[in-house]
Amino acid sequence: MTKYEIMYIIRPDMEEDAQTALMERFHKILTDNGAEIEKVDEKGKKRLAYEIKDYRDGYYVVVKFSSDDAAINEFDRLAKFSDDIVRHMTIREEDQ
């Protein structure tokens, strides 16, 4: 399996409980599609470099995991439909 890293930004005006539920839901999407999550790093609320969807701040989360393409495709598909995720990006880590 290939190692990946997904960074996503949650809109800043969500309640803490709703943020936690959203993160759990999207992490479950990864694991349900065969991914093995190695590390979840919550970077917290940070200022965006530019305004995205009328937000100046966002809550950053970085997830490192091993998977095939199915989990990434499903995460990507559902993140695009979610109004709570402002932006997301997937990076494949180089083999070492």
Secondary structure, DSSP 4 states (H G I P E B T S, - for coil): -EEEEEEEEE-TTS-HHHHHHHHHHHHHHHHHTT-EEEEEEEEEEEEEEEEETTEEEEEEEEEEEEE-HHHHHHHHHHHHH-SSEEEEEEEEPPP-
